[in-house]
Amino acid sequence: MAEDFGASKEFLGAGIAFPLALDTQQQIAINSLEDHVRQSILLIMRTAKGERVMRPDFGADLDKLAFEPLSPATIARVQHQVREALVRFEPRIDVLNVVAAVHPTREAGLLIQVEYRVRRTDTVFNLVYPFYLERGEG
């Protein structure tokens, strides 16, 4: 069983936690395994295209939709952009579903729900990402 864990760790990776934080021993916090994959997904969703100098095509580019009206077309674009970015930039997962829905308590907000399977462990996870439109006229 230890060999399986080692293989999973190698495939899923480990790295400095994002956002940067300290652990209980006041060391830089490290994430690993499925948590590392989850943080990678969040990083992809938060990154605008052109933001990274060496990878200008990286990211879901959701920032360009921040001033769009809250409409079915905008919701469809959000879902499409998230799915395409995750399929392209996160090879450790299978994207099972991406659903954007109007935030129940925040005007001009969306909740983006991503259901994904980590390929190495065949474990299914669900991540909900809040995305706010600056002026939601529809």
N, C-alpha and C positions, 0 to 999 in steps of 0.2 A: 504493500500500500504506500510506503514511503516513496517508492519509485514513481508511482502515479502522481503523487503530490508534487514531486520535483519536476516531472514533465509538464504538469499543469502550470506550475510557477514559471517555468522557463517560457512557455507559450504565452501565458497571460501577462507576464511581466510584473515589474514592481518599479516604483519611482517615487519622487518627491510628491507629497500630497498637494493637491490643488483645491482651494487656495492654500498658499503657504501657511503652515501652522507649526506649533511646537507640540511634541508629545508629552507624556507625564514626566519624563526625565529631562525635559527642557532641550531635547534634541529636535532637529528638523523632522517632522512627521513624514513617514513613508507609507504608501499604500501598496497593496499587492492583490494579486488574483482578481476576483470579480469586482472588487472595489476599484482596482486600477482601470478596469474596462469601463465601469460606470463613470469614473472621472474623465476618461477619454471621450466618452459620449457627450458629457456636459461641455467639455472643451470645444468639441466640434460644433455644438449648437451655439455656443457663445462667440465663436470666432467669425469675423467678417472677412470676406474674400479681399485679398490685398493687404491684410493686416500683418501677415508674416512675409518678410522680405524674401526668404529663400523658398517659400511655398505660397505664391500669391493666389493659387486656386483653392487653398485649404479653407474649410469652414462651410457652415450652412447658409451664411449670408442673410440671416434673419434681420439684421439691423436695417437693411434697405426696405423692409416692410413695416417698420415702426410707425411710419406716418401715413400708412394706407388706411382706408376706411374699413371698419369692421363689417365685412360682407362675406357671403359664401365664396366669392372668388379669392379673397385674401386668405380665408381659412384653407382653401384648396391649395393655394401656393405655398403656405406654411407647411402643410403636410408633405407636399411634393419635395420641397427644398430639404426638409429634414431627412426624409427617406433617402433621397439621392446622395446627400452628404454622408450619411451613415454607411450606406452600401459602398460608397467609394473610399472612405477614409478609415473605416473600422473593420478590418478583415477578420477579427476574432469573433464577430457576431453574425447572426442571421436576423435581419429586421423582420419581425412577424407582423407588426401593425404600427401605424402612426395615425393618431387621431387628435385633431385640434378641436376644442370646444370652447364656447364662450365661458369665461370665468363667472362662477355663480354670484360672487360678491363684489367683484371689481369691474367697474365700467371700463370698457375698451380694453379688456384683457382676455387672453386666451390661456387655456391649460393644454399643453402639448403632452399627450400620453404616448410613450414609446414602449412597445412590448418587444423584447428581443431575447434571443437564445444565445448563450455563450457556447460556441461550437465545441470547445475542448471538454467541457463538463456536462454539456447537454442540459444546462439549467436555464429555466426561463425567468426573466426579471421584467419588472414594470417600473418605468421611470416617468415621473410627471414633472414637467418643466413649465414654470409660469412665464408667459411672454406678454408684455404690455404694449399696446398701441398708444401713441402719444395723443392722437386725436381720432377718436373712433366715430366718425360720421358715416352713416350708411344709408 
